């Protein structure tokens, strides 16, 4: 006669209640939001620096365009709207000739007018801000663009 084998009873998992599932889902969502906020805070300085650098390059290009066209060009920061983030507009005699958007979440303030020689009418500064991070793009009286 065969021997009876000893089997341990299998442990069964119980089903989670609806309340427990909701609590677990909320915990996962909260963890994801915390991770996203931490990532956003860590990369904020890089994003604002990259944006300011790209804008400084664009200002140098606009200076050259003012010389090439022998015209006054004004760079104005456009405030955000419900459907568009902050951006800048290049104007010649109050007519927009170029327009670009900054990445969402970056606030910018500033304005400069370049004369037909590509020199600003007055020194100008553009202030970039995102959260706690800020950066300034400066156009001095000689037309040199820098990020101090």
Secondary structure, DSSP 8 states (H G I E B T S, - for coil): -----------------HHHHHHHHHHHHHHHHHHHHHHHHHHHHHHHHHHHHHHHHHHHHHHHHHHHHTS-EEEEEE---SSS--EEEEEETTEEEEEEE--TT-EEE-EEEE-TTS-BSS-EEEEEEETTEEEEEEE-TT--EE--
